[in-house]
Amino acid sequence: MSPAGLQHELKKRRPFESPEQEAILNLLRTNDQFDNRFGRLFREYALTSSQYNVLRILRGEGRPLPCQEIAERMIQVVPAMTGLLDRLEQQSLIGRHRSTEDRRVIYVELTEKGTALLKSLDEPVSQLHHRLVGHLTKAELKELSRLLEKARQRVNDAPD
C-alpha cells in the first residue's frame, strides 16, 4: 500500500495531523479487521475471542489456574471475567473448584470437551494466521512484533 494508503482507504481528504496519529489509526484499523475475521471463525464454534483466549491459556499452562491469573494473561482485558467463565462452564468447556487452602481462590481447568474443541480449532486458526499475515516475510513479522512490543512499552508509562 502507498504511504497515503490509510488516508485513501478512509477517504480522508486532509493528511493526518501527525505520523503518530496515522500509526495509531493504522493499528486500530488493522486490529478491527483482524478481530472481525477471528470473531467470524470463533462464532462457527459458538465461541467469542475472549472465550477462546481463556481456553488457549488453560491448555498452554496444562494445569488449573486461578481466575485472577487467567485474567492477567488475557490478550484483551475482560471486565466481566466471572460471566465469561460462567458461559464456558455452561458449555462444559471448563470446570471450576475452590482452593482448599484459600476459599477465596477459584481454580479453572480445561475439560475434555474444551480440549477437543481447541484441537478442532488448531488448523482453522493456523490457516487464518497465514491468510492474514502469511504474505509478510519472517524478517518482516519479527520486525512487526518488535515494533508493536516497543510501542506497548509506553502504554503503562503514558498518562491517561
C-alpha positions in Angstrom: 0.0 0.0 0.0 1.2 3.5 -0.7 2.3 6.0 2.0 -1.2 7.5 1.7 -2.7 4.1 1.9 -4.8 4.6 5.1 -5.7 8.1 4.1 -7.0 6.7 0.8 -8.7 3.8 2.5 -10.5 6.0 4.9 -11.3 8.6 2.2 -9.7 11.2 4.4 -9.3 14.5 2.5 -6.6 16.1 4.6 -3.4 14.5 5.6 -3.1 13.0 9.1 -2.2 15.5 11.8 0.9 13.6 12.7 2.8 10.3 12.0 1.7 9.2 15.4 -1.9 9.7 14.6 -1.5 7.8 11.3 0.3 4.9 13.0 -2.3 4.6 15.8 -5.2 4.7 13.3 -3.4 2.1 11.2 -3.1 -0.2 14.3 -6.8 0.3 15.2 -8.0 -0.3 11.6 -5.8 -3.5 11.4 -6.9 -4.7 14.8 -10.6 -4.2 13.9 -10.3 -6.1 10.6 -8.3 -9.0 12.2 -10.7 -9.1 15.2 -13.7 -9.3 12.8 -12.1 -12.3 10.9 -11.3 -14.1 14.2 -14.7 -13.3 15.5 -16.3 -14.9 12.5 -14.2 -18.0 12.8 -14.9 -18.4 16.6 -18.7 -17.9 16.1 -18.7 -21.0 13.9 -17.6 -22.9 17.1 -20.0 -21.0 19.4 -17.2 -19.0 21.0 -16.0 -15.5 21.4 -12.4 -14.4 21.0 -12.2 -13.9 24.8 -13.6 -17.4 25.4 -11.1 -18.9 23.0 -8.3 -17.0 24.8 -9.3 -18.5 28.2 -9.3 -22.0 26.7 -5.9 -21.4 25.0 -4.4 -20.1 28.2 -5.5 -23.2 30.1 -4.3 -25.6 27.5 -0.9 -23.8 27.3 -0.5 -24.0 31.1 -1.5 -27.6 31.3 -2.9 -27.3 34.8 -5.8 -25.5 36.6 -5.2 -21.8 37.1 -6.7 -19.2 39.5 -9.3 -16.9 37.8 -7.1 -13.9 38.5 -4.1 -15.4 36.8 -6.2 -16.1 33.7 -7.4 -12.5 33.7 -3.8 -11.3 33.8 -2.8 -13.4 30.8 -5.7 -12.4 28.5 -4.9 -10.7 25.2 -7.8 -8.3 25.7 -8.9 -7.0 29.1 -12.2 -8.6 30.1 -14.2 -6.5 32.6 -16.6 -9.4 33.5 -14.3 -12.4 33.9 -16.9 -14.2 36.1 -19.5 -14.0 33.4 -17.1 -15.2 30.7 -16.2 -18.2 32.9 -19.9 -18.9 33.6 -20.6 -19.2 29.9 -17.6 -21.5 29.3 -18.7 -23.7 32.3 -22.3 -23.8 30.9 -20.9 -25.2 27.7 -18.9 -27.8 29.7 -15.6 -26.4 28.3 -14.1 -25.6 31.7 -14.6 -26.7 35.3 -14.2 -24.6 38.5 -13.4 -25.5 42.0 -12.4 -23.6 45.2 -9.0 -23.9 46.7 -8.9 -25.9 49.9 -6.1 -23.7 51.2 -7.8 -20.3 50.5 -11.5 -20.4 49.9 -11.3 -17.0 48.1 -9.3 -18.6 45.2 -11.2 -20.4 42.5 -9.3 -22.6 40.1 -10.3 -23.1 36.5 -9.5 -26.2 34.5 -10.0 -27.2 30.9 -12.4 -30.1 30.4 -12.0 -32.9 27.8 -14.7 -31.2 25.8 -12.7 -27.9 25.9 -9.5 -29.7 24.9 -11.3 -31.4 21.9 -12.8 -28.0 20.8 -9.4 -26.4 20.9 -7.9 -29.3 18.9 -10.6 -28.8 16.2 -9.8 -25.1 16.1 -6.0 -25.5 15.8 -5.9 -25.9 12.0 -8.5 -23.2 11.1 -6.7 -20.7 13.5 -3.4 -21.5 11.9 -4.8 -21.1 8.4 -6.3 -17.7 9.4 -3.0 -16.5 10.8 -1.4 -17.5 7.5 -4.1 -15.8 5.4 -3.8 -12.5 7.4 0.0 -12.2 7.6 1.5 -15.0 5.6 2.4 -12.6 2.8 5.0 -11.0 5.2 8.5 -12.4 5.4 9.8 -13.9 8.6 12.0 -10.9 9.0 9.1 -8.5 8.5 7.0 -10.5 11.0 9.8 -10.4 13.5 10.2 -6.6 13.0 6.5 -6.0 13.2 6.4 -7.9 16.6 9.4 -6.0 17.8 7.9 -2.6 16.9 4.5 -3.5 18.4 6.2 -4.6 21.7 8.2 -1.4 21.7 5.0 0.7 21.2 3.3 -1.2 24.1 6.2 -0.4 26.5 4.9 3.2 26.7 1.3 2.3 27.5 1.7 1.9 31.2 4.0 5.0 31.3 1.7 7.3 29.4 -0.8 9.4 31.3 -4.4 8.7 30.6 
